[in-house]
Amino acid sequence: MHEPDGVRGVNALRREEPSLREQILEHESIGLLRDATACYDRAIQLESDQIGHYHGVMTSMLGLGQLSTVITQVNGVLASKHQWKSELNSYRVEAAWKLGKWDLLEDYLSSDRQSNTWGVRLGQLLLSAKKQDAQTFYEKLKLVRKEQVVPLSAASYDLGHLPPHWSDRLEMTQNSFRAKEPVLALRRALLSLGQPVSNELVGECWLQSARVARKAGHHQTAFNALLNAENTHLAELVTEKAKWLWSKGDVHEALIVLQKGVAQCFPEDRPLKDARGLQTKSRAMLLVGRFMEETANFESNAIMKAYKDVTNLLPEWEDGNFYLAKYYDKVMPMVTDNKLEKQGNLIRYIVTYFGKALQFGNQYIYQAMPRMLSLWLDFGAKVCECEKAGRADRQMRQELGKINAVVSEHCANLAPYQFLTAFSQLISRVCHSSDEVFTVLMTIVAKVFLAYPQQAMWLMAAVSKSSYPMRMNRCNQILKKAISLKQSLEKFIGDANRLTDKLLELCNKPVDGNSTTLSMSVHFKQLKRLVEEPTFSQILIPLQSVLIPTLPSTGGANTQHDAFPGHWAYLDSFEDNCLRKDAESRRRELHIRTYAVIPLNEECGIIEWVNNTAGLRHILTKLYKERGWPPLQNLKRGAQQAVGSSNVAKAFLIWSHFVLAIYLSGKDLRKLILPKTALFEEKLRLHKEVLCVRHPPVFHEWFLRTFPDPTSWYSSRSAYCRSTAVMSMVGYILGLGDRHGENILFDSFTGECVHVDFNCLFNKVLFLSQVVCKKVQISVDGWRKKTSIEVII
């Protein structure tokens, strides 16, 4: 099931030592194939007549890339156990075609015509292709397709040319060693059939195998792939070998290999002219700089020179500009001794290179853009503060002017959607104390507003209705500038302001304590009438999916890029259901479900409805009521036993528990709260004998009902475990509190855990005057694994 986290979690909870078979399962699931091979060798010593152990050894060796060893091992076993030929022959067949030993492949296939495994069938197909026997090839291909459970698409293979989109097809596969390595192995076998251009392509396949294996932690497999790639003499081999050494912990050896490789592959007397060679050399030189920085054994000037050499060689490369700016930012406190008068020049360099990185790509936009804006705006505020105190000199003002000029240049070169990723940061600084800085800031915000008025207007709503006069006036200046650039925006801005006013009235509407329902037609007539006006502008419903821009996969400041593809939903009426079910399939990856929050002023706002979710408290309450838990006779029997044993305290607890409701409500819980001076043993006894008894694990029943078929159940369980683990880690780092059963929701389509209400951040709950601490037991029976979490609220 490819679930290494689950195997590790089960092993962590196990009290007794795992058996040999259990150790093998753990090693195989995690990818420690060398350890799995050692365990299989021990199993063979104990049970030499069990063929399953030999299967395991051969499979592990194939995974490690020890193909010649597989052939030797199989031949050795079959020399004494001829009856196992049909079982083990497929391993040497697979090893033979992966090695390109076609004579051995033909011998192995002719000696055993009973095996019909996937590896044997591929060997038969490849041998037919090698012999140019088209009839046999298509007969075998038809047979293979018939044997497979999943139908394969009919696609002919022209032995004279590569298929179209050869490299792009691999990028569409799952980015894991288990998924990509079989594809790469088959490609290498196909390319070794005698094509004149195949040598370089075979080397690229070996390099890709080494890269995927290294990222998966299979160092031995990666090393085998690197050895096979050495014959192709590819320049990229040096970089991959250095990364492999670095991943193993040989940091100094990695740097030495990389520096020597760059000098040998790219000598100074042979300048590069082709784009691929320049890109390869730039990547290697950038890696040299990063390794020098990580080892901390070089002076900052040497590291800076290494990064600058990259930008000089390839000035229009995102990575080179980004890492140079990042290193400038890192050394700035050390170089300037945190003195403001020395920082202006360095900040200008940082802002320049961060902007250049954004001009040529978006890979680091969520690091480069916020940092670039923060440095610029903070330096401007410090200069203005020094001027007011009479401490600013001419050089500081000149440096600020240069930085403003650089930012203005970035405003002209970068696309509006790039600034939109940090629009909230820009809006939060509209009250900047420097008029020169605000002028540039206003130009940027106006540019974004012109390109994306629907999104920008919602994000500026809180500023336009702020209770602080300066903030509101600055926002109005920006809106007036946008109108001066595009006159048609005046009607839209006016309608948006009227809508915001009516929404604020809705938020502040006094509600009678006896009223449970409010009607738009009765209580909010003006809001309903406003939205339904025939001339009312189209205003976007502020859903998260249409507020966060989609970045292009290639390039940087692409002015033609559509940052918000698809159809938008606009406000039309308050009776129509405008929300659509999101049918996008979710991949199994670590992420956090979020939702849009639009402030209208300092006190009111709009929160996006999190669709298709149910609260944990609602789920558990419903299940407990259906069970009628706990049975009253069990409580009575326990109380009688406690009285019989003269345990008066326990009897009192159980009998008081007996008169409560079927499940413990908040009121019931407050009755059971012990004083702070109570002994720990007493608190523990209350938890075990009352709270846990009254709240047995029932959450798993919701999953069984909501996801009845095995496939959806397993997928939802995995999504639950991963999302709960990620949110627990992030919540712990951010100091997120107030995690009770109504603030933890679960998606009824995917099983994902969705957290809401992030008011208590940064350990704010620790400073409240009165805090009720509860332990919410969210883990599900039999689901405890490495990613499951018990949350303390």
N, C-alpha and C positions, 0 to 999 in steps of 0.2 A: 504493500500500500504506500511505500515511499514516505514513511512518516518517522524520520529519525528522532524528532522531538518526543514523540509518544514513547518510543523505545527507551530513550534516555530517562524520561519521567518515570516509567514503570520500574526501571532498574534502580533509580534513586530511592523509590519507596520500598524496594525489596529489602527485607531484614536479613534473610539468609544469603549465603554466597551463591551466585549464579552457577548453574551447571555448565558443562562444556558446550552443549548445544545452545544454551541461552547466550553464552559469550559469543559464539559464532554469529547468532542472529543480530546481536548488538553491533559487532564489528562490521558486518555486511551492510546493515542499515545506515550506519554512520559513514561508511566508505573507507574504513580501515582494513583494506583488503590484505595487506601484508600480515596483520595480526590474525585475520581470519584464516589465512593460509597456515600459519603456525598452529592454530587450534585444530584445523583439519588434519595436519600431520600427526598431532597427538591422538586424534580420534582414530586415524588409520593404525597407529601402533596398538591401540586397545581393541579395535574391531577391524581387522584387515580384510574381512570378507564382505564388508558393507560397501556396495558400489556408490551409495550416496555421498560418502566422504570423498571419493575420487571426483565425483561430479563437482563438489564444492571447491576442491583444489584447482581443477581446470578452469572453472568459471572465474575464480579469483585471479589466476594468472593471466587469463585473457583480459580481465579488467585492468591489470597492472601493465599490460602491453608486453609481457614476456612471451612472445609468440614462439620463438625457437625452443624455449623451455617446455612449452605446452606439447610441441611435437615430440620432443625427447621423452617427456613423462608418459605420454600416451603409448608410444612405442614400447617403453619399458614395461608398462602394466600389461599390455596385450601380449607381450612375449611369454608371460606366465599364465594369463587368464584370457584365452582365445574367445571364450563365450561372451565376453563383454564388448566385442568389436562393434556390434550394432549400437551399443550405448555410448561408447567413448569415441568412436570414429569421427563424429561430427565436430569434436573440438579440434582435432588436427586438420580437418578439412577447412574449418574457419581460419585457423592460424595460417594455413598454406596460402589461401587466397588473399589474406591480409598482407602476407609477406611477398606476394607476387611470384611464388614458386609454383609455376603452372605444371611442371612435370610431376612434382609431388602431389599436387591437387588431383591430377588425372589418375595417378596410382591409387590414391585413397578412395576416390569415387568409384573406381572400377572394382576395388576389393570389397565394397559393401554397397549393395543396391537396395538395402531395406530401409536405411535411415531416410527420413523425410522432414527433418527439422528445418527451421528457417535458415540456419547457417549452411546446411548441405544444399538446400535449394538455391541459395545465392551462389554457392560454388559452382553448381551445374550451369547456372545462367552465365556466369562470368567465363567459364571454360568454353561454353558455346560461342560467346562473343569473341574470345581470344582466337578461336579456330575459324571465325567468320562463318559459322554455320547458322545461317539465319533461320532455317526451318526448325532445327532443334531448339534454338533460342526462343522462338515464339511458342513452340509447344510447351517448353518448360515454364515460360512466363504465364501461359494460360493455366497451367496446372497450379502454379504458386498462387495466382489470384483466386482460384477456386478453393484452395486450402485455407486461405486467410479468413478470419472472422470478419474483419472490417474490409469492405470492398475497396480496392485500389482503383484510382482513376486510370483510364487507358491513355498512356502516353508513350509514343514510340521514342526510341533512343537512336539517334544518328551517330554512328561510330566515327564519323569524320568531323563532327562539330560539337562544341559544348552546348548544352541546353541554354535557352535565354534566361536571363536573370539568375545566373549560376550562384553568384555571391549573395544576392538578395534573399534567395530562398532559405538559406541557412539562418539569416537574421530573424526569420519568422518562426523558427522553432523555439521551444522553451529554452531559456538560458540556463541550462544545467548540464553537467557532465553526462548524466545518465541518458539524456535525450539527444545530445549533439554528437557524442563519440561514435555511436553506430553509423550515423550519417557520414561522418568524416572518414571512418574506416572504409565504407563502401565507395566513397568518392576516390580515395587513394587507390583502391583496387581497379576501379574503372579507368583512372588516369594512367595506370601502369600497363594498359593493354597495348601500348606501342605508339601512342600519339607523339608527334615530334615536339609539341609545345607543353607536354605534361610535366616536365621536370620541375619547373618553377611552381606550377600549380600543386604538385604533390608536396613540395616544401611548404607551401602556404597552408595546406591541410594539416601537415605535421605541426606547424606553428600554432594553428587554431586548436589542435588537440592539446598541445602543451599549455596554452593559455586557459582553456576550459578546465583542465585537470588541476592547474595551479590554483585557480580561484576556488575549486572545490576542495582543496587541501590534499589532493592526491599527488604528493611530491614525487614518488617513485615513478608513477605513470607519466608525469610531466617530464621527468628526466629522460625516460625512454623515448618520448616524442622528440625532445631536443636533440638526442643523439642521432635519431633518424633524419632530422632536418639539417644536420651539419653538412651533408653531402651536396645540398642545394646551394650553399653559400649565399643565402639571403641576408641582406643587411639588417632586416628586422630581427634576425636570430640573436644578435647581441643584446638588444633591449629585452627580449623575452627571457634570455638566460640570466640577465642581471635581476630581473623581477623575481625569477625563480629562486635565486640565491637569497634575495632580500626576504622573501616569504618564509624561507627556512631559518632566518636569523643570522645568516652570514653577511652582515651589513657591509663590513669593510671589503670582503672579497667581491661583493656585488658591485661596489663602486670602482674597484680596480679593474674588473672585467669590463665594465661599461666604458671607462675612460680609455682603456687599451683598444676596445672594439671600435670606438668612434675614431680614434687616430688611425687605425688600420683600414676601416671601411671607407672613411671619408678624409683622405689626405688633403692637406692644405693646398698642394700644388695642382690639384685636380678639382676645379670649381664645378659645382653641380648646376645643371640647367633644367633637368626634367622635374616636374612638380612632385612626383612620387619620391624621388631621391631627396628633395628639399624637405618634404614632410617627414620622411624617415629620420633624417639627420636632426631635424628640429626636435622630434620626440625624444631621441636619444640624448641630445644636449639638455633638454628640459629635465629629463630624468637624472642627469648628472647633478644639476643644480638642486633638485629636490633631495637627492641622496646626501649631498654635501650639507644641506640644511638640517636634515634629520640626524646625521651623525654628530653634529655640533662640534666637529674637530677643525673647522675652517673659520677664518676670519670673515666678517660680514662683507668686506670689500670683495673677497674672492667669490663668495656666493652671489653677490650682486652682479659681478661681471659675468658669471655663468648665465644668469637670467637675462641680462642685457644682450649677450651674444645670441640668444634665441630670438629675441625681438628684432635684432639687426638682420638675422638670417631670413626670418619669415615674419615681417612686420604685420601682416594681415592674418594672424592666427590668434584665435581666442585664448587658448591655453597659455601661450607665452606671455601675452599682455596681462592676463589675470594673475598668474603666479608672480610676475614682477611687481605688480601693484600690491599683492598680498604680502610680499616680503618687505617692501617699503613700509607698509603699515605695521609690520611686526617689529622692525628695528627702529621705528620713529621714536618711541619713548626712550630707548637707550641712547640714540644719537643726539637727541635734543635735550636730554635731562628733564623732560616734561616742562620745558620753558616755551611759552607761547611764541615769543619772538623768533624762535628757531624752527617752528613747526610749519610755517606758511609755505616755504619752498617745498618741503617734503609732501605736504598735503596736496599741493598742486600736481606733483608727479603721481601721487596715488589716484587722484581724481581723473587725471589724464589717461592713465593706463587702464583703470577700471572702465572708463567710458569706451576706450578702444576695444576692450574685450567684449563689451556689450554690442559694439558696432559689428563684430564679426561672429557672434554666436550668442546663444541663450542658455548654455549649459550651466553657467554660474550666476544667472541673473538674480536669484534670490539671496546670493551672498554679495555680489558686486553692487547692485543698485542701492540697497539700503545703506551699505557702508559708505558708498560714495556720497550719498545725500547727507548722511549724518556728519561726516567729516566737514563737508562744505558748510552746512547750516550751523554746526557747533562752533566752527572757527569764526564765522561771521558774527555770531552772538558774543563770543569772547572779545573780539576786536571792538565791537560796539560798547561792551561793558568797560573795556579799558579806556575807550575814548571818553566815556562819561566820568570815569575816575581820574582823567587827566594823565593816564599812563601809556597811551597809545603813541607809537612813533610813526614816522613816515613810511618806514619799511613795511610795517604790519599792514598799513592801509594799501600800499602798493601790491603786496602779496594777495590781499583779499580781492583787489581789482582784477588781478591775473586769474585767480581761481574763478571769479564770476564770469570772466571771459571764456574760460575753458568749459564751464557748465553751460553757458549760452551756446557754445559750439556743439556740445553734446545734444542740447535741445534741438538743434537744427538737424543733426545727423541721425539721431535715434528715432525709432518709431514710437507713436503714441502708446501702443499697447505695452511697450516696455516700461514706460513711466507709470502705466496703470497698475502694474504689479506692486508699486509702492505708493499708490495714490493716497491711502490713509495717512501715511507718514508725511506726505507733502501737505495735506490738508491740516494736519495737526500743527504745522509750523507757519500758518498764515499770519500769526501775530509776531512775526520775527522783528526784532528790534532794529535791524539794519534796513534802511529804505532801499539801498542798492541790491541787497540780497532778495528782498521781497519783490523787486521789479523783475528779476530773473525767475523767481519762484512763480510769480503771476503768469509769466509767459509760458512756463511749462504746464501749469494747471489749465490755462486757457487752451493750449494745444490739445491736451487730452480731452477737454470738454468738447471741443469742436469735433473730434474724431468719434467720441463715444458719449454723447450727451445723456443717453438713457441711464447708463451705469454711473457716470460721474455725478449726475443730479442727485441720485439716491445717496451717494457717499458724501455729498456736500450738504445734505439736508440739515444735519445737526449743526453745522457751522452757520448756515443761513438763518437758523432760528435760535441761535445761541443767546443766552442772557447777558453775555459780555459784549458791550457795544463795539469794542475794537475788532473782535473776531467777526462779528456780523458785518461791520463796515468793510473789512478786508474781503470778505466773501462777496459782497455786493460789487466791489471793484472788479473782482475777477469775472463775475457774471456780466458786468457791463462791457468789459473788454471782449468777452466771447461774443456778445451781441454786436459789437462794433465790427467784428470780423465776419459775422454771419447773421444778418438781420432776421432771418426766419426763426432764429432761436428765441426771440423775444416772447412770442406766444407760448411756446413750450415751457419756458422758464416761469412765466406768469401762472400757467395752469398747474405746474408742479408745486409752486409756492402755495397756491390756494388749496391743493390737495393735502399738503403737509399741515396747513392750519387746521383743516377739518379732521385730520387724523390725530392731531394733538388734542382737539376737543373731545374726540372719542376716548383717548387715553385718560383724560382728566374728568370724564363724565361721572358725576356722583351717582352711586348705585345704592338703591334701597336694600337693606339687609335681607328683606323678605323676598326680593326678586331673584329668580334663578335664570331667567331668560330675557334677553334684550332683542328688540326687533330693529332692523335697519330702517324699515318703512315707518316705524313709529318714533323711535328714540333718536335716529340719526338721519332725518329726512334730507337735510341740506347736503350731507356727504353723498347720499344716494343720488340726489338730483344732480349734483355736480358731475359725478362720474358718467351719468347717463345723458349729459348734454350732447347734442349732435356735433357741436364744434369743439368739444373737449379733445385736447391733444392725446395722441397715443402715448401712454406711460407704461413702462415695463413693470411687470410683477417682479419684485426683487428676490428672485430665487438664487441660491448659491451657484447653480449651474450656469447662470447668465451674468454673474458678477465677476467671476474669476476668468481672466483671459486664457485662451488656449495658445500656447507658444508654438512656433513653427519647428519642425524637426530638424531643419537644416538652415544655415545662414543666420544672420543676426537681425539687423534693422531692415526687415522686409516690409516696405510700405504697402505692398499688395496683399499681405497676409490677412485672412479673415479670422480675427481673434475670437469671434463668437458665432461659430457656424450653427446651422439648424434654424428651427422656427422658434420665435419668441412668443411668450404669452403676455398680453396687455390687459390692463384694467378696462373692463367693459361694463360689468354689472357685479353686484355683490350677491346675486342669487346663483349665477352660473359657476359651475365647478371648472376652474381653469387649470387645475393641477393635473399633470399627466403622469402616469406610472413610468418610472425610469426602468426601461427594459435592458439597460446595458449590463452585460454579464460581468461579474466581478471575478477577477483572478485571485487566486490564493496567494496573497502577499500581505505584508505587514503595513497597515495604514490605520488612520483614524477617521471615522465618519464625522463630518462637521456639517454645519448649517449656517445660513445667512442671518446676521443680526444687523439691523439698520437703525442707528440712533436718530431720533427726530430732534432732540435737544439734550440737555444734560440729565433729564429725568425720564424721558419717554422714548419709546422706540418700537420697531417691528421685528418680530422673531419668526423665522421661517418654520412652518409646520413640518415636523419630521414624520414623513408618511410611512405607513405600513409598519408601525412599531407598537409595542405594548410594554408598559412599565413592569419592572420586576415585582413590585408589591402587588399590582393587579393580578399578575400571573399566579403568584404564590397564594394570594388570598382566595382566588377562584378554586385552585386545586385543593386547598385545605377545607374549604366549605363542601366541595364535592365528596371529599373523604369522610367528612364529619369527624375529623381527628381532634383530640384523641378519644377513644372509646371510654365512656364513663365508667364501665366496670373495671377497666384497667387502673384508672385513677383510684377508685374505691379500694381495690385489692392492694394497691401500693400503700395507701394510707393505713389500712388495717395492719399490714406487715410492719410499717414503721411504728405504729402504736404498740404492737406486740413486742417490738424490740426495744421499747422504752426510748425511742428516738423522738422526743417531743418536737424538736425543731423541724425535723424532716416531715413529721406528720402535719405540723402547722402549714408548712409550705405546700404540701400536696393538697390538703383540704382547702386552703385558700385558692389554690390553683383550680380546684374542682368547681368552685362557684363562678369562675370566670367564663368568658365566651369560648366558642369553639376554637378560635385562634386568638392570639394576643394582639389586641389593637394598641395604638399609641397610648391610650388612657390606661390600659391594663399594664403596659410596660412601665409607665410612670409609677404605678403602685408598687412595683417590684424593685424600684431603684433603692439600692442600699446606701447608707451614709458613707462619706469619704473615709471615715475612721474604721469602717468595717474591715475585718481581717480578709486577707487574700483567699484563705481556704473557704471562707463563707461565700465570697463572690464566685469562686470556682464551682462550689457546690450548687449555687443558684443557676449558674450557666448550664451545668451538666444535667441537673435533675429537674429543671423547670424549662428553661429556654430551649435546650436541644430536644427535650422530650416533646414539647409542644410544637416544635418546628422540625420535623424529620425531613430528609432530602426528598423532594418531590419535583424539583425543577426539570429532571430528565423526562417526566411525563409530558411536559409541554412540547419538548422536541419530538417525542414519539408521535404525538397527535398532529403537530404542525408539519412535520416532515416524515410521512409514513413509509415511503419507499427507502431502501437501504442507501441508494446513491445520494439522494438529497439529504438524508439524515447524516451520513458521514461528512458530506461537504459542509453542512450547517454546523456540525460539531467542531470541525476544524476551524471554521470562521469564528465561532464563539470563543474557542480557546485562544486563538491568535489575537483577536481584537481585545479580549479581556486582558491578556498579558501586556499588550502594547499600551493600552490605556492606563493600566496599573503602573507601569514603569514611568510613563510620561507624567501621570498624576503625582507620583511620588517625587519626581524631580521638580515639578512646578509647585509642589505643596498644595495640591488640590484637595479640598475638604468638602463636607456636606454631601457625602456620597451615600444617600439613603435610597430605599427601594423605588422612590418616585423619580429620582434623577438618573436612574440606570434603566435604559430601554433596550429592547431586543427586536431586531428586524424579523418580521414574520416571513420574509422571502428568503433571507440568507442566513439567519441565525446570528448575525453580527451584534456585538454589544455597542450601544450608542449612548454616550454620556451627554447630559444636558446640565444647564445651570452651573456656570463656572464663576460664580460670584466670590466664592471663598478660595482665592488663589494665594500662593506664596505663604502658606502656613498661617493664613489669616485666622483660621478657626482656633489656633492656639492662643490668640490674644482676646478672644471673646470672653465676656464676663461669666457666662454660664454655657457649658457645652455638655450635651448628652452624648456619651460615647456608646456606640453599639457595634457589635460584630455581625456582619452580614455574611452568612455562609453561602457562597454562590457556587462553589464547586459541586459538580454533579457526580452521582454514584458511578464509580468505575471510569471516570473521565480524568482522574488526577494524572497530570503529566507535567512535564517541565514547564509548559507554558500556562498552566492553570494557576490561579491566584486566589488567595483568601484576602479579602479587602477589609481593612480596619477603617471604620468611619469615625 
